[in-house]
């Protein structure tokens, strides 16, 4: 996110800038090359404060510090039975392991023959919560459920390292008496 430094007023109308960073909002360090009116901070691994020193006519003033908060990405997983009989249904469950709910869970189910079902469901708690069901009497074969993204209530989205679940629907035997 870009920090909008806003255009200053006063002085002689000619301004120079130096952006600074701090981990404690007390001890500040100049950021090399950060001399523009606005500043685009790098991706940070921890919370960092930023401020701008504005100079005009050899007089300098420091802006208020702005805290850039780094939120952890949400994590979670899908689970389902490895196999079911054709006359049974399979419940696909979501469980969150970190992040702030509610969660937006997105996944795709690929059925035998290539049909695709997209899941886009809001889950209120940490789970386990049902996000989809393969209904009874579904076509026998392998159903692949790919967990594509997980978004938490503060807008952090995880798209890497999410799991895939495979469910085999076994055909029902034919019985004649």
Short mmCIF file of the C-alpha atoms (twelve columns), coordinates in Angstrom:
data_MODEL
# 
_entry.id   MODEL 
# 
loop_
_atom_site.group_PDB 
_atom_site.id 
_atom_site.type_symbol 
_atom_site.label_atom_id 
_atom_site.label_alt_id 
_atom_site.label_comp_id 
_atom_site.label_asym_id 
_atom_site.label_seq_id 
_atom_site.Cartn_x 
_atom_site.Cartn_y 
_atom_site.Cartn_z 
_atom_site.pdbx_PDB_model_num 
ATOM 1   C CA . UNK A 1   0.000   0.000   0.000   1 
ATOM 2   C CA . UNK A 2   1.313   3.422   -0.881  1 
ATOM 3   C CA . UNK A 3   1.565   5.965   1.921   1 
ATOM 4   C CA . UNK A 4   0.164   9.247   0.604   1 
ATOM 5   C CA . UNK A 5   2.457   11.987  1.897   1 
ATOM 6   C CA . UNK A 6   0.131   14.803  0.764   1 
ATOM 7   C CA . UNK A 7   1.474   18.078  -0.557  1 
ATOM 8   C CA . UNK A 8   2.776   20.395  2.176   1 
ATOM 9   C CA . UNK A 9   2.213   24.145  2.397   1 
ATOM 10  C CA . UNK A 10  4.326   26.982  3.763   1 
ATOM 11  C CA . UNK A 11  8.082   27.361  3.765   1 
ATOM 12  C CA . UNK A 12  9.423   28.800  0.520   1 
ATOM 13  C CA . UNK A 13  7.232   26.457  -1.538  1 
ATOM 14  C CA . UNK A 14  10.184  24.193  -2.397  1 
ATOM 15  C CA . UNK A 15  10.242  20.949  -0.447  1 
ATOM 16  C CA . UNK A 16  12.544  17.977  -0.055  1 
ATOM 17  C CA . UNK A 17  11.507  14.726  1.569   1 
ATOM 18  C CA . UNK A 18  13.131  11.866  3.453   1 
ATOM 19  C CA . UNK A 19  11.128  8.865   4.572   1 
ATOM 20  C CA . UNK A 20  12.089  7.061   7.764   1 
ATOM 21  C CA . UNK A 21  11.160  3.740   9.361   1 
ATOM 22  C CA . UNK A 22  11.026  2.478   12.921  1 
ATOM 23  C CA . UNK A 23  10.011  -0.684  14.735  1 
ATOM 24  C CA . UNK A 24  9.157   1.151   17.978  1 
ATOM 25  C CA . UNK A 25  7.975   4.642   16.857  1 
ATOM 26  C CA . UNK A 26  10.853  6.176   18.842  1 
ATOM 27  C CA . UNK A 27  14.093  5.331   17.029  1 
ATOM 28  C CA . UNK A 28  13.930  6.359   13.362  1 
ATOM 29  C CA . UNK A 29  16.210  5.427   10.448  1 
ATOM 30  C CA . UNK A 30  16.377  7.079   7.018   1 
ATOM 31  C CA . UNK A 31  15.252  4.811   4.176   1 
ATOM 32  C CA . UNK A 32  17.806  4.894   1.363   1 
ATOM 33  C CA . UNK A 33  16.363  6.346   -1.837  1 
ATOM 34  C CA . UNK A 34  12.980  7.160   -0.255  1 
ATOM 35  C CA . UNK A 35  12.849  10.873  -1.095  1 
ATOM 36  C CA . UNK A 36  9.500   11.281  -2.840  1 
ATOM 37  C CA . UNK A 37  6.322   12.929  -1.643  1 
ATOM 38  C CA . UNK A 38  4.704   9.478   -1.304  1 
ATOM 39  C CA . UNK A 39  6.248   6.176   -0.267  1 
ATOM 40  C CA . UNK A 40  5.630   2.598   -1.333  1 
ATOM 41  C CA . UNK A 41  6.970   0.418   1.501   1 
ATOM 42  C CA . UNK A 42  8.321   -3.039  0.715   1 
ATOM 43  C CA . UNK A 43  6.515   -6.159  1.875   1 
ATOM 44  C CA . UNK A 44  7.316   -6.382  5.566   1 
ATOM 45  C CA . UNK A 45  7.512   -9.405  7.820   1 
ATOM 46  C CA . UNK A 46  6.657   -7.421  10.949  1 
ATOM 47  C CA . UNK A 47  4.830   -4.279  12.001  1 
ATOM 48  C CA . UNK A 48  6.733   -1.134  10.970  1 
ATOM 49  C CA . UNK A 49  6.172   2.586   11.514  1 
ATOM 50  C CA . UNK A 50  6.864   5.128   8.753   1 
ATOM 51  C CA . UNK A 51  7.101   8.918   8.747   1 
ATOM 52  C CA . UNK A 52  8.224   11.653  6.370   1 
ATOM 53  C CA . UNK A 53  10.657  14.435  7.151   1 
ATOM 54  C CA . UNK A 54  9.771   17.491  5.046   1 
ATOM 55  C CA . UNK A 55  12.342  20.249  4.623   1 
ATOM 56  C CA . UNK A 56  11.930  23.788  3.226   1 
ATOM 57  C CA . UNK A 57  14.239  26.788  3.810   1 
ATOM 58  C CA . UNK A 58  16.551  24.589  5.934   1 
ATOM 59  C CA . UNK A 59  13.659  23.975  8.325   1 
ATOM 60  C CA . UNK A 60  12.444  20.405  8.824   1 
ATOM 61  C CA . UNK A 61  9.294   18.957  10.290  1 
ATOM 62  C CA . UNK A 62  8.416   15.320  10.961  1 
ATOM 63  C CA . UNK A 63  5.027   13.900  10.080  1 
ATOM 64  C CA . UNK A 64  3.169   11.676  12.477  1 
ATOM 65  C CA . UNK A 65  4.252   8.058   12.363  1 
ATOM 66  C CA . UNK A 66  2.008   5.669   10.470  1 
ATOM 67  C CA . UNK A 67  1.958   2.052   11.595  1 
ATOM 68  C CA . UNK A 68  1.849   -0.546  8.838   1 
ATOM 69  C CA . UNK A 69  0.363   -3.664  10.397  1 
ATOM 70  C CA . UNK A 70  1.264   -6.994  8.860   1 
ATOM 71  C CA . UNK A 71  -1.460  -9.583  9.350   1 
ATOM 72  C CA . UNK A 72  -0.721  -13.272 9.055   1 
ATOM 73  C CA . UNK A 73  -2.377  -15.095 6.174   1 
ATOM 74  C CA . UNK A 74  -5.265  -17.308 7.171   1 
ATOM 75  C CA . UNK A 75  -4.690  -21.044 7.054   1 
ATOM 76  C CA . UNK A 76  -7.027  -23.991 7.006   1 
ATOM 77  C CA . UNK A 77  -7.721  -27.280 5.322   1 
ATOM 78  C CA . UNK A 78  -10.415 -29.362 3.706   1 
ATOM 79  C CA . UNK A 79  -11.220 -32.906 4.710   1 
ATOM 80  C CA . UNK A 80  -13.536 -35.602 3.383   1 
ATOM 81  C CA . UNK A 81  -13.822 -39.383 3.404   1 
ATOM 82  C CA . UNK A 82  -11.347 -41.106 1.061   1 
ATOM 83  C CA . UNK A 83  -14.092 -43.289 -0.409  1 
ATOM 84  C CA . UNK A 84  -17.823 -43.861 -0.195  1 
ATOM 85  C CA . UNK A 85  -20.339 -46.195 -1.766  1 
ATOM 86  C CA . UNK A 86  -22.517 -44.782 -4.527  1 
ATOM 87  C CA . UNK A 87  -25.609 -44.841 -2.319  1 
ATOM 88  C CA . UNK A 88  -23.858 -42.652 0.322   1 
ATOM 89  C CA . UNK A 89  -23.162 -38.931 0.383   1 
ATOM 90  C CA . UNK A 90  -19.758 -37.385 1.182   1 
ATOM 91  C CA . UNK A 91  -19.454 -34.248 3.273   1 
ATOM 92  C CA . UNK A 92  -16.540 -31.922 2.570   1 
ATOM 93  C CA . UNK A 93  -15.434 -30.066 5.706   1 
ATOM 94  C CA . UNK A 94  -13.388 -26.892 6.215   1 
ATOM 95  C CA . UNK A 95  -11.354 -26.258 9.379   1 
ATOM 96  C CA . UNK A 96  -9.483  -22.990 10.020  1 
ATOM 97  C CA . UNK A 97  -6.167  -23.118 11.858  1 
ATOM 98  C CA . UNK A 98  -5.378  -19.373 11.849  1 
ATOM 99  C CA . UNK A 99  -6.920  -16.097 10.752  1 
ATOM 100 C CA . UNK A 100 -9.953  -14.110 11.781  1 
ATOM 101 C CA . UNK A 101 -13.394 -15.430 10.832  1 
ATOM 102 C CA . UNK A 102 -15.732 -15.418 9.146   1 
ATOM 103 C CA . UNK A 103 -13.847 -17.032 6.279   1 
ATOM 104 C CA . UNK A 104 -14.559 -17.052 2.537   1 
ATOM 105 C CA . UNK A 105 -13.709 -20.560 1.268   1 
ATOM 106 C CA . UNK A 106 -13.261 -21.145 -2.454  1 
ATOM 107 C CA . UNK A 107 -12.729 -24.581 -3.978  1 
ATOM 108 C CA . UNK A 108 -13.503 -26.552 -7.106  1 
ATOM 109 C CA . UNK A 109 -14.822 -30.074 -7.334  1 
ATOM 110 C CA . UNK A 110 -13.988 -31.957 -10.519 1 
ATOM 111 C CA . UNK A 111 -16.294 -34.928 -11.083 1 
ATOM 112 C CA . UNK A 112 -15.661 -38.031 -13.182 1 
ATOM 113 C CA . UNK A 113 -16.037 -37.023 -16.822 1 
ATOM 114 C CA . UNK A 114 -14.712 -33.503 -16.169 1 
ATOM 115 C CA . UNK A 115 -17.733 -31.642 -14.766 1 
ATOM 116 C CA . UNK A 116 -16.701 -28.826 -12.419 1 
ATOM 117 C CA . UNK A 117 -18.542 -27.380 -9.432  1 
ATOM 118 C CA . UNK A 118 -17.243 -24.099 -7.986  1 
ATOM 119 C CA . UNK A 119 -17.624 -23.542 -4.252  1 
ATOM 120 C CA . UNK A 120 -17.669 -20.014 -2.842  1 
ATOM 121 C CA . UNK A 121 -18.940 -20.189 0.714   1 
ATOM 122 C CA . UNK A 122 -18.822 -17.998 3.808   1 
ATOM 123 C CA . UNK A 123 -17.980 -19.979 6.944   1 
ATOM 124 C CA . UNK A 124 -18.641 -18.267 10.280  1 
ATOM 125 C CA . UNK A 125 -16.528 -20.290 12.692  1 
ATOM 126 C CA . UNK A 126 -13.231 -22.113 12.755  1 
ATOM 127 C CA . UNK A 127 -15.008 -25.374 11.968  1 
ATOM 128 C CA . UNK A 128 -15.114 -28.036 11.092  1 
ATOM 129 C CA . UNK A 129 -17.907 -26.698 8.869   1 
ATOM 130 C CA . UNK A 130 -19.621 -28.304 5.894   1 
ATOM 131 C CA . UNK A 131 -18.819 -26.465 2.661   1 
ATOM 132 C CA . UNK A 132 -20.175 -28.990 0.139   1 
ATOM 133 C CA . UNK A 133 -21.664 -32.423 -0.228  1 
ATOM 134 C CA . UNK A 134 -21.303 -35.008 -2.950  1 
ATOM 135 C CA . UNK A 135 -24.868 -36.332 -2.938  1 
ATOM 136 C CA . UNK A 136 -25.899 -39.964 -2.751  1 
ATOM 137 C CA . UNK A 137 -26.272 -41.706 -6.121  1 
ATOM 138 C CA . UNK A 138 -23.550 -39.572 -7.731  1 
ATOM 139 C CA . UNK A 139 -21.663 -40.960 -10.706 1 
ATOM 140 C CA . UNK A 140 -19.044 -43.502 -9.586  1 
ATOM 141 C CA . UNK A 141 -15.417 -42.471 -9.987  1 
ATOM 142 C CA . UNK A 142 -12.899 -40.035 -8.526  1 
ATOM 143 C CA . UNK A 143 -13.943 -36.574 -7.356  1 
ATOM 144 C CA . UNK A 144 -11.088 -34.119 -6.808  1 
ATOM 145 C CA . UNK A 145 -11.637 -31.170 -4.480  1 
ATOM 146 C CA . UNK A 146 -9.028  -28.404 -4.898  1 
ATOM 147 C CA . UNK A 147 -8.909  -25.749 -2.172  1 
ATOM 148 C CA . UNK A 148 -8.171  -22.608 -4.255  1 
ATOM 149 C CA . UNK A 149 -8.331  -19.717 -1.759  1 
ATOM 150 C CA . UNK A 150 -9.115  -18.767 1.812   1 
ATOM 151 C CA . UNK A 151 -9.960  -15.183 2.776   1 
ATOM 152 C CA . UNK A 152 -10.488 -13.987 6.332   1 
ATOM 153 C CA . UNK A 153 -12.629 -11.128 7.654   1 
ATOM 154 C CA . UNK A 154 -9.828  -8.563  7.467   1 
ATOM 155 C CA . UNK A 155 -9.245  -9.249  3.779   1 
ATOM 156 C CA . UNK A 156 -6.100  -11.393 3.950   1 
ATOM 157 C CA . UNK A 157 -6.205  -14.097 1.269   1 
ATOM 158 C CA . UNK A 158 -4.201  -17.325 1.181   1 
ATOM 159 C CA . UNK A 159 -3.828  -19.034 -2.196  1 
ATOM 160 C CA . UNK A 160 -0.646  -21.069 -1.720  1 
ATOM 161 C CA . UNK A 161 -0.158  -24.310 0.142   1 
ATOM 162 C CA . UNK A 162 -3.840  -25.210 0.299   1 
ATOM 163 C CA . UNK A 163 -4.723  -28.875 0.152   1 
ATOM 164 C CA . UNK A 164 -6.506  -31.121 -2.315  1 
ATOM 165 C CA . UNK A 165 -8.890  -33.898 -1.291  1 
ATOM 166 C CA . UNK A 166 -9.779  -36.926 -3.395  1 
ATOM 167 C CA . UNK A 167 -13.020 -38.855 -2.874  1 
ATOM 168 C CA . UNK A 168 -13.658 -42.128 -4.668  1 
ATOM 169 C CA . UNK A 169 -17.325 -42.983 -5.219  1 
ATOM 170 C CA . UNK A 170 -17.468 -46.756 -5.554  1 
ATOM 171 C CA . UNK A 171 -20.202 -48.204 -7.759  1 
ATOM 172 C CA . UNK A 172 -23.127 -49.863 -6.071  1 
ATOM 173 C CA . UNK A 173 -23.227 -53.633 -6.653  1 
ATOM 174 C CA . UNK A 174 -26.124 -55.025 -8.649  1 
ATOM 175 C CA . UNK A 175 -27.890 -57.791 -6.810  1 
ATOM 176 C CA . UNK A 176 -30.537 -60.060 -8.239  1 
ATOM 177 C CA . UNK A 177 -32.362 -62.678 -6.245  1 
# 
